[in-house]
Amino acid sequence: MLHLTDTRTRRVEKIEPSAPGRLSIYACGPTVYRFAHVGNLRTFLLSDLIRRVATLQGLQVTVVQNITDVGHMADDRGLDEAGEDKILSQAKQENRSALDVARFYEDAYLTDLSRLNIAPADIAPRASESIDLMIELIQKLIDNNNAYVGGDGSVYFDARSIDNYGAISGNKLDALRPGTRFAIEEDPEASGRKRFHADWALWKVAGDTRTQLVWDTPWGVGFPGWHVECSAMGVHHLGETIDVHTGGIDLRFPHHEDEKAQSDAAVGKEVVRHWVHAEHLLFDGRKMAKSTGNVLLLQDVIDRGIDPLALRLCFLEHNYRQQMNLTWNAIESAATTLTRWRTKIALWAEEPSAPMHEPTRVAVVDAFNEDLDTPRAIQALRRLEKDDSVAAGARFETFNYLDRLLGLDLVREVGKPVVAQELPAGAQALLDARAQARTDKDWAASDSLRDELAILGVVVADSTTGQSWSLA
């Protein structure tokens, strides 16, 4: 049986499905205003690993992961209700519509998932297409006296209307710990619009300058708060009981704390049974940030000629709930291991077949079951690799079987490129024309050429160093 560390209970908990034979997972998805960096991708790997373990146990797994394409403010603390939407901010920079920006980065995100062998969610609702669900949930919260219309016309959740706020993060409304994102004092700017400084917006009234991503509702023209989106989509698609909710540790507060309050208040009971969070990823000892110039994308790894699954192996060599310091040396070392394993597995495959090496199979499966202890699983495989007393055929069968958990494409021709290097006829000319269009800041032509390339099966990604391509 799978066990995971539950952030709410602070214990390792047995994960037992609420419905026999079925496991439901809600995974907080990306805000699609930029390329996902490798730290984001490490978090998204978490739900994939849980799915693989549960599937191996014979469970039917349903994963819902939202696409946030509205409502996530540039001040992601959720306190600046009048701040700028991240999607709109990026649209302004790229001189195109907000939804064009969102769809472009959503496609890039899905491409990165495929490159890392992370299965896409079974259901991937977009926030912009789920507004009716949010309106329905907000109205229910108002009817239950958990929400109110503030002095500015926006709708706020009444944080003091529930008695267990802070169950996930440990932050209490009356005595928030130092370093948290709320100020302890009353917010002077909240006077007249919010009843309490820690109340948060469920629906925000749009200003006169906001012309995109707004909807008409009983509370006027506006847009949803970031936190309410996950509550509405999670309960709608998975019901009133969700077995596991995943996300990055940075979402624990206030996002997941607020989401929990909304969902529980609307349903009348605790909706999520287990909250599971992935720890931060550092790169070369520093937090990845645009300001420091050390944001690493998956495309950067591929541009160095490294199989992207080497990054997956690198992640597996560290536990999901431990902070990880990623370096190029670590990635290159993982790439060396991956190539060596594939080479040996190809040789073992030529030898007479033999039953799996049961001690290794048990050790690896047990490691995954015990709070996804992937480093221990990798160590067991390294021991088997070197154990010449085990028949080659047995080693092949063992690695091949356990790759269901690892997701490393171990039984693959060594040296086979992950991204095909030959462009379809005519594609290079389109790429050259698009590069020139972007130099000329002709964004309409750039978008049109990107669409023409997509028809040929060429996926284009843009970064500060220019455009890169892969075949869909």
C-alpha positions, 0 to 999 in steps of 0.5 A: 500500500502506498504511503505519503507524507501528509502536510496537514497531519505532519505524518506519513499516511497510508493512502487508501482510496475512498472508493474501492479500486479508484484513486482520485488526484487533484494536481495544481497545474501551471499558470500559463504565462511563461515556459515552465522551468525545471523546478515546476516540472519536478513538482508536476512529476509528483502526481505522475509517480503517485499515479504509476504506483497506484496503477501498478497496484491495480487501482483506476486513477483519475488525475485532474490538473487545472490550467490557470489562464486567468486570475493569478495576480502578479503579486501571487500572495493573493493580497493585492486585489487590484494587481495585474493578472500574470496572463495580461501582463505577459500579453502586453509584453508580447503584444498579443491577446491574453488567450493567445499567450495562454494557449501558446504556453499551455502547448509548451507545457504539454510538450515538456510533460511528454518529453519527461514521460509525465502522463497528461491529466485525465481532465485538464479544465481551463479556468477561463472555461470554468467560470460558471462553476466558480459563480455557482460555488461563490453563490453557495458560499454567500448563501452559507454566510461564508462569503460577502460582497465587500464595499468595492463590489468584489466578493470576499471569503470570510476567513473567520467564518470557519474554525480550522483555518491554518490546518495545512500551514499552521498559520492562525488568523489571530496570530500569524507566524513571522515570515508569513505572507499576511501582515498581522495588523489590519490592512488600512487599504482594506477599510471599507471593502473587506471585513477582515485583513485576511479575507480574500477575494473570490470574485474581483470587480474589473477596473475600466482598463481591463478589457480582456478576461472579464465576465458578467456575473450577479456581482458585476463584470469582473474576474475570479480570484486564483484560489476559488478556481481550484475549489470549483474545478476540483469539486466539480470533476472529482466530487466531494471527496478527493483522495490526494491533492498535490502541489509545490510547497510554495502553494501550501499558504495561502493558496491551498489553505484558502482552497481548503477553506472554500471547498470545505465550507461549500461542501460541509466537510473536509474535501481533500483527504491527503495534502502532499507537497513537493519541496523547492528546487534550487539551481546551482545553490540559488532559487531560480528567478528571472531577476538572477538569470538562473532559470533553467528550462527543459529546452536548455537541457535538450539544447546541450544534447542531453536526453530530457529523461536524464533530468527525470532520473536526476529528480528520482535520485532525490526525495520529492519532499527534500529540497534539491540543488540541481547542477549541470554536473548532476544532470550530466551524471544522470545522463551517463547512468541512463546511457549505461543502463540502456546499453546494458539492458540491450545486451541483457535482452540478447541473453536467454530469458529468466524470471525477474530478480525478486529481491530487487523487484520487492526492494524497488516497489517497497521503496516507491510505496514508502513515501516515494523513496526513489533514491532507495529504489535507484540504489537497489537498481544500481546494486542489481546492475553490478551483480553478475551472479544474477542472470542477464535475462533476469536483470533485463526482465527486472529493469524492464518491469520496474520501468513502469515506475521509473518512466525512463524508457530503459528498453530503447535503442541507445543513441536514438534521439528524443527529438527528431533532427530532420525537419519536414520539407519547407519547415526551415524556410518558415522557421527563418521567416518567423525568426525574422518576424520576431526580430522585426516585432511583427507578432501577427506574422510570427503567430501565423508562421507558428501556426503553419509550422504546427500544421507540419508537425513542428512545435516552436518554443521561444526563449530569451536566446531565440526560438527552438523547435521539436517535432510533435 
